[in-house]
Amino acid sequence: MNLRKLIFTNNDCYKSGKKIRPTGIMVHSTGANNPNLKRYVGPDDGWLGKNQYNNHWNQSCPDGRQVCVHAFIGKLKDGSIATYQTLPWNHRGWHAGGEANNTHIGFEICEDGLTDKTYFNQVYKEAVELCAYLCKQYKLTEKDIIGHYEGYQKKIASNHVDPSHWFTKHGKSMDIFRADVKKELAKSITPSKPISGKKLYRVQIGAYSVKANAEKQLANAKKAGFSDAFINYG
């Protein structure tokens, strides 16, 4: 996941300052043929590219609407895929059009013409990884993830079909998406296999007659990133 941050501090949603305890995640897609993050995220930070129309969502009421999500997934100016966090995760967003605003983190995937398989696979993977990341942050499972249309079915969101209209064009569904998030979560907690039958080469930093000096060197080593460093007495 290529996670970046540009908080929409100019959006009225952010200014409202309301917080939530996230108990779910809602997946949205934008419903417009524009895969570029700069359409929604701004101003340009050097990675996004310049939005000549200045119609991004980091303003009071973008497009005259009270809307704001926690993140967008789409293309940077170099064509690579990224996720931009646009609200604090525990901030009440304006994305669901219903009670899910009080409980769910919501993010948008920037749609294109809906036929580009390569782009779809890239943003789909990014979305899976984002959801796994958020699940770990808030002790959620894949069962806590819904699409906007499922929120409508549960009567906690407005009447939208996203992202099912796009997913189905590429052989995906929210059930498959949740299964893929579950796999991603499993990968992140799989213990590493013990090393067997291989030679290990140990590196010694120094030997000290004064214990305090040894402990100081150990602290320096760990600070430098050598978390497995230890003191061997004898």
VOGU-3710 file (C-alpha; in Angstrom, 3 decimals, decimal comma):
1> mnlrkliftn> 0,000/0,000/0,000  1,226/3,466/-0,917  -0,368/5,478/1,903  -0,024/9,248/1,942  -1,763/11,951/3,940  -3,381/15,247/3,010  -6,078/16,094/5,543  -8,996/18,168/4,231  -8,710/20,902/6,854  -10,755/23,308/4,716
11> ndcyksgkki> -13,731/20,961/4,398  -16,687/21,756/6,678  -16,740/18,096/7,712  -13,270/18,379/9,203  -14,134/21,708/10,800  -17,145/20,143/12,536  -14,674/18,204/14,691  -16,964/15,273/15,454  -15,334/11,961/16,382  -16,479/8,344/16,103
21> rptgimvhst> -15,365/4,938/17,314  -15,007/3,052/14,023  -16,861/-0,259/14,010  -16,840/-0,790/10,257  -15,472/0,237/6,871  -17,539/1,318/3,862  -16,155/0,991/0,325  -17,244/3,585/-2,235  -16,331/4,331/-5,843  -16,634/7,797/-7,311
31> gannpnlkry> -19,089/7,224/-10,153  -17,137/9,438/-12,551  -14,644/8,638/-15,292  -11,590/10,249/-13,726  -8,973/8,007/-12,087  -6,721/10,913/-11,084  -6,416/11,676/-7,399  -5,886/15,375/-8,137  -9,568/15,631/-9,097  -10,531/15,049/-5,452
41> vgpddgwlgk> -7,395/15,597/-3,361  -5,662/18,944/-3,214  -3,883/21,219/-3,328  -0,981/19,701/-5,269  1,718/18,344/-2,963  4,136/17,606/-5,793  2,869/14,047/-6,232  -0,728/14,697/-7,191  -0,340/17,148/-10,042  -2,171/20,434/-10,486
51> nqynnhwnqs> -5,962/20,498/-10,681  -6,585/23,282/-13,186  -10,248/23,561/-12,158  -9,458/23,687/-8,419  -12,549/21,533/-7,748  -10,925/19,167/-5,248  -12,677/18,340/-1,960  -10,342/20,251/0,355  -12,734/23,184/0,503  -15,826/24,136/2,463
61> cpdgrqvcvh> -18,542/22,474/0,327  -16,969/20,762/-2,710  -19,233/20,967/-5,746  -21,755/22,673/-3,459  -22,263/19,495/-1,417  -21,573/18,477/2,157  -19,312/15,523/1,379  -16,092/14,160/2,783  -14,474/10,725/3,035  -11,541/9,408/4,999
71> afigklkdgs> -9,455/8,453/1,976  -9,203/8,250/-1,814  -7,465/5,630/-3,936  -6,367/6,485/-7,474  -3,561/7,681/-9,729  -0,746/10,085/-8,949  0,544/12,355/-11,687  3,170/9,740/-12,661  0,452/7,116/-13,156  1,279/5,072/-10,077
81> iatyqtlpwn> -1,398/4,131/-7,532  -1,680/5,641/-4,069  -4,036/6,027/-1,138  -4,489/9,495/0,350  -5,862/9,767/3,864  -8,054/12,878/3,876  -9,640/12,755/7,345  -8,404/11,347/10,654  -9,693/7,781/10,750  -11,738/8,443/13,889
91> hrgwhaggea> -13,336/11,608/12,493  -17,038/11,471/11,550  -17,156/11,547/7,761  -19,904/12,663/5,378  -19,879/9,733/2,979  -22,773/7,371/3,669  -25,823/9,581/3,620  -27,096/7,766/6,713  -26,285/6,339/10,144  -23,105/4,684/8,852
101> nnthigfeic> -21,436/8,090/9,121  -21,520/7,534/12,880  -19,836/4,139/12,746  -17,927/3,570/9,503  -14,685/4,736/7,958  -15,446/5,500/4,310  -13,105/5,670/1,343  -13,547/6,258/-2,387  -11,861/4,403/-5,241  -11,480/6,712/-8,245
111> edgltdktyf> -13,306/5,169/-11,188  -12,095/5,260/-14,781  -14,118/4,081/-17,769  -14,648/0,792/-15,865  -13,036/-1,354/-18,594  -9,308/-1,089/-17,807  -8,477/-4,407/-16,115  -4,948/-3,351/-15,170  -6,087/-0,200/-13,395  -8,911/-2,049/-11,667
121> nqvykeavel> -6,569/-4,739/-10,351  -4,175/-2,105/-9,036  -6,769/-0,098/-7,115  -8,551/-3,259/-5,953  -5,303/-4,516/-4,410  -4,690/-1,114/-2,823  -8,190/-1,164/-1,344  -7,699/-4,664/0,077  -4,464/-3,582/1,725  -6,045/-0,387/3,095
131> caylckqykl> -8,904/-2,369/4,634  -6,497/-4,866/6,200  -4,501/-1,958/7,620  -7,628/-0,366/9,108  -8,858/-3,682/10,475  -5,616/-4,045/12,389  -5,794/-0,443/13,620  -9,321/-0,783/15,007  -9,553/-4,503/15,817  -12,036/-5,166/13,017
141> tekdiighye> -12,449/-8,205/10,765  -13,343/-8,598/7,111  -16,953/-9,090/8,256  -17,048/-5,423/9,277  -16,481/-4,235/5,688  -19,418/-3,318/3,437  -19,975/-1,602/0,114  -22,125/1,532/-0,119  -24,927/-0,490/-1,708  -24,849/-2,923/1,208
151> gyqkkiasnh> -25,155/0,017/3,575  -28,357/0,952/1,747  -29,633/-2,604/2,107  -28,956/-2,366/5,847  -30,778/1,014/5,939  -27,687/2,846/7,202  -26,706/4,538/3,927  -28,243/6,279/0,921  -29,367/4,498/-2,249  -26,190/3,852/-4,246
161> vdpshwftkh> -24,909/0,833/-6,176  -21,180/1,379/-5,728  -18,882/-0,383/-5,905  -20,773/-3,440/-7,194  -21,421/-2,014/-10,682  -17,634/-1,801/-11,198  -16,543/-4,901/-9,312  -18,816/-7,227/-11,254  -17,335/-6,074/-14,575  -14,031/-7,608/-13,441
171> gksmdifrad> -15,305/-10,767/-11,780  -15,283/-9,385/-8,248  -17,880/-8,846/-5,542  -17,899/-7,578/-1,986  -17,880/-11,190/-0,776  -14,711/-11,842/-2,780  -13,279/-8,539/-1,538  -13,900/-9,505/2,080  -12,276/-12,904/1,464  -9,234/-11,169/-0,001
181> vkkelaksit> -8,986/-8,871/3,033  -9,158/-11,942/5,260  -6,234/-13,448/3,321  -4,294/-10,201/3,670  -4,877/-10,177/7,414  -3,723/-13,778/7,659  -0,525/-12,946/5,778  0,297/-10,164/8,199  0,114/-12,457/11,239  1,785/-15,544/9,776
191> pskpisgkkl> 4,860/-16,284/11,910  8,153/-16,474/10,106  9,534/-19,971/9,631  12,463/-20,899/11,836  15,801/-21,117/10,107  16,877/-24,747/9,836  20,083/-26,308/8,598  21,769/-23,023/7,720  24,941/-21,442/9,017  24,470/-18,257/11,013
201> yrvqigaysv> 27,136/-15,557/11,008  27,186/-13,465/14,176  28,494/-9,909/14,390  30,057/-8,639/17,634  30,232/-4,888/18,183  32,623/-4,908/21,120  33,626/-6,339/24,499  33,525/-4,253/27,668  34,792/-4,782/31,199  32,319/-2,218/32,545
211> kanaekqlan> 28,665/-3,317/32,343  27,376/0,252/31,951  29,469/0,706/28,804  28,089/-2,516/27,325  24,522/-1,432/28,053  25,161/1,960/26,469  26,458/0,292/23,286  23,441/-2,049/23,263  21,107/0,940/23,476  22,935/2,619/20,585
221> akkagfsdaf> 22,644/-0,529/18,467  18,914/-0,862/19,087  18,393/2,831/18,375  20,130/2,275/15,041  17,569/-0,394/14,166  19,307/-3,597/15,322  16,385/-4,773/17,448  17,830/-8,280/17,916  21,047/-7,029/19,533  21,794/-8,469/22,986
231> inyg> 24,482/-8,665/25,652  26,260/-11,977/26,079  27,881/-12,303/29,506  30,965/-14,432/29,949
//
